[in-house]
Amino acid sequence: MVTGFLNLYKPLHWTSHDCVAKVRRLLHQKKVGHGGTLDPAASGVLPIALGRATRLLQFLPADKAYRAVIRLGMVTATDDLAGETLQTAGAAHLSEAAAIAPLADFVGTIEQLPPRYSAIQVQGQRLYDLARQGQEFDVPQRTVTVYHIEPIAWQPGEFPELTVDITCGAGTYIRSIARDLGEKLGVGGTLAALERTKSSGFTLDGSWTLAALESQLQAATYQPLPPEIALQHHPRIELSADQARRWQQGQKIPHKFREADLSCPYYQVYNPDQMFLGMTAWAFIPDTDETRLLPKVVFTPPAPEA
């Protein structure tokens, strides 16, 4: 069984599930998962976990980055071009400077109203299912973080398009930013194109197409990205052979931390041979000054005792 990570480039019109199913067929293994769902109308970075690495998806970084094309002067039911057009106002009068001016309002920790056609659940049902059934419902607001928005290009016309690069936290809907920018400008807006350029620590320049993956597999040259590379944003802890064995058995091992290190919730765990063993948390033991390692995911099982 292949184990590790794949930085996959998801093509347009494919669902994230379609990509997982294709990778399963190519690798002839069932244990394949993905991090950070990407809509069919979007392309770009889709992190794929293979084999036992599926248990490590929860430890990948949450921040994401996108290149988005926002079409102004148009409102759609889904806040992108896949949905029914609800309104067209035309926005040929807009200048690039006027379109860019409100972008600062979307940077920071903000309240965002997700699209009505989204995968968010309300009372156990997906919003897109409720919307397709024609039901009335309130979309719950959510708090999201947008770190940076940079304008990249401007295309004037009756329905001008503004291209922006966006860096944001998990759960941010770029479709909502497109819709809300159009509302601020008084002309309406919708997302015309979206490419994810970074997700879970993986970037566009290191991504593989499905065709490239298939070619590498046919040539028997494909090597997945090892967990220790994908998880390098977490600090490392090296245990002695005895400590490593006991930690792998689920025991809470005493470990001394520097005070500065206690800001990190999770650590990679290695044995003296530099073998990646899994991920650990830590906790103070009540009524003592002792900290102990709490096994979260034991990636490599303990070797049998001699």
Disulfide bonds with the S-S distance in Angstrom:
none
